[in-house]
Amino acid sequence: PELGASMSSSDTASPDIAAIFRQMEISQIKEREGQILRGHLIQLLQPDGADASASYILIVNLTGSKSNLAVKKSAFATRANLTVRASFSVSSRSTKSGIASSTAEVTSGYNVFTSEYQTLAAERGAREQALEELAHEIHARLGAILVQFKLGQERKPS
C-alpha cells in the first residue's frame, strides 16, 4: 500500500499520512540545491497540492561535500563522490513545539574527465541524482516519524 493509505493492524488503522503531508509547510531551503530539493519534496509530499492552512512546518538544512577517489599514478583523480546531507525537523505550527528531527545523507559518484566541461556536467548529474534520492529518503523518514507521532497522539487519554 502507498504511504498515505490506511492499513489495519490489531485494532488500529494507521494515520492518513498523505493528509498530514498536505498540512505541512515546506520552508524555503537556501541556495539553488535547496530549491531543487524543495521542489522534489513538494512533488513527493504534496502531489495534489498543500492545504490552505498548515498545521506543521518542515525545516531542512542542506550541506554537501566532494571527495576524490581512484587517483592515478599521475596524481589525477578519475572518480569523485559527492555527498549531500539534510538535517530536518518537523514542528507543530500551533504550539511551536518540535515533533521530531532527523538527518538523511546520500552519496553519488561521478567520473572526473580531462575535459573540465565533461567533469562539470558529470558532477551536475550526480548532484541532481543525489538531491532526488535525498528527497525520497526524507519522504520515507518523515512518513515513519509522523506515523509514530500520530499513533502516540491517538493513544493518549483525552
N, C-alpha and C positions, 0 to 999 in steps of 0.2 A: 504494500500500500504506500501511497505518497505520504510525505512527511506531515502534511496537514490533515490527512484523513483520520477519522476516528477509528480506533481499534479497541476491541474489548478484551479485557484481561481481568480475571476474577470478577468482581462486581463493578469495576471502574472502567470507564471509557477514557482514553487519553484526550487531553485538551485539543481543541482545534488550533493547531499551530499556525496554519495559514491565516486564520483570523487574527491571531496575535501579531504575526508579521505585518499585516495590514495596519495595525495600530502602532507601528513603530516608526519613529522619525529617524532617518539615517542621516546623521550630521555630516557636514562637509568634511572632506579629508584633504589635507594640504598637498600641494604640488600636482603635477599632471598625472603621475602614477596614482595618486589618491583619487583623482577624478575618475580615472578608468576603473579602479577598484569599486568606487561608489556606484558607478553605472552597472557593473556586474552584480553588485549586491541588490540594487533596486530590481534588476531583472529576475534575480533568484527569489528574493524575499517578497516582492510585491508585483508579480507579473500582471495582475489585474488592476494595479494602482493602489495607493495608500488611502486609508480612511482620512476624512477631513480633520479630525482631531486625534492627535497621537497620545496614547497612554504611556508609551515607553520611548526612550531615546537610546540610540546606539551610537557610541563614540568610538572611532577607530583611529589609532596612531600607527603609521606605516614607517618602517625603516628597511634599509637594504644594504647589501654588501656584495662585492665581487672578489673572487679568488681565482688565480691562475693555476691550472693543473697541467699535467703531461708536458713538462718542459723538455725540449730537445737538448741535445748536447751543445748546440749553438746558443743556448740560454734563451731561446724564444719559446713562449708558451704556444701550445697548439690547441688547447682546450681550456675553457674557463667555466666557473659556476657562478650563477647569480642567485643570491638568497634574498627573499623578501619575507619580512616578519610583520605581523599585525598584532598589536595588543588592542583588545577591545573590551568595552564594558557596556552593560545594559542597566539603565536606571528607570525607576518609576518617575513619570513626569509630575504626578500629583504630590508625591511625598518627597521627591528629590533623593530618595534613598537608593543605593546601589543594589541591584538584584544579583549580579554576577559579573565576573571579569575572567578573561582567558587570553591566551595567545595562540597564534597559528603561524606556521612557518612553512615555506615551500622553497625548494632549491631546483633550479632549472639550468641545464648545461648547454653550452654552445661552442662552436668551433671558432678558433682565432685564426684568421687568414692573413696572408701577407698584404692583401688589399685592405686598407682601413675602412673603405665603404662596405665591403663584404662583412667585415667584423662588426661594424656598427649595425648593419641590417640583421645579422645573426643575433646580436645582443638584444636588439629591439624585439625580435620574435620571441626570444627566451623570456624577456620581461613581460610581454603581453600574455604568454602562456602561463607564467608564474602567477600573474595577477588574477587570471581567470581561475586557476586552481586554488588560489588563496581564497577567493570569494566562495567557492564550493566548500572549502574547509570551514570557513566562518559560518556558512549556512548550516552545515551539519552540526557544528558545536553549539550554535545558538538554538537549534531545534532541541537538542538534548538538554541544554540548560533550562530552556523555557518549559519543557515538559515537566522536569523535576520541580521547578518553581510553582507552576500551576497545580500540579498534583499536591504539593505541600500546602498550598492555599486551600484547596478543596478539602483536605483532611483536618484543617484547623477547626475547632469548635466555634460556632458563631456566638 
